[in-house]
Amino acid sequence: MFLNVDYNSGEPISHQIVAQLKLMVVSGRLQSGDRLPSIRDMARTLKINPTTVTRIYNELAGEGVVTLRHGQGVFVCERAVPLKAEEVRRIVSEKARGMLVEGLRLGLSKEQIEQVVDEEFGKIRMGDHE
């Protein structure tokens, strides 16, 4: 599994890894039932603290992306955790608002932001992981 971590980014490493793992799941690169690296292996590979990996796996488990099986490892969930439609909308709206604020702050127009969203959606659906 290849994860790209920018140690000089202002974004916390844990956020970078969580986002990349979620992308791998929605794009199909990680399938239901796939086993993720152990905490030690992930920490060693990415040169990060094992506590950070534990926090990442716990966050993903809390969101229903992975399941933690004591003594066996961490696995991609078989299916999404069922949420009510209004909760799904609330979560996505919150993320969209953050993205919109950042795009507007950086000087993009609504049309330019929509174009970026459409391009990224296409990349995800085509399995482009960059």
Sequence and secondary structure as in RCSB ss.txt:
>XXXX:A:sequence
MFLNVDYNSGEPISHQIVAQLKLMVVSGRLQSGDRLPSIRDMARTLKINPTTVTRIYNELAGEGVVTLRHGQGVF
VCERAVPLKAEEVRRIVSEKARGMLVEGLRLGLSKEQIEQVVDEEFGKIRMGDHE
>XXXX:A:secstr
      TTSSS HHHHHHHHHHHHHHTTSS TT EE  HHHHHHHHT  HHHHHHHHHHHHHTTSEEEETTTEEE
E SS     HHHHHHHHHHHHHHHHHHHHHTT  HHHHHHHHHHHHHHHHHT   
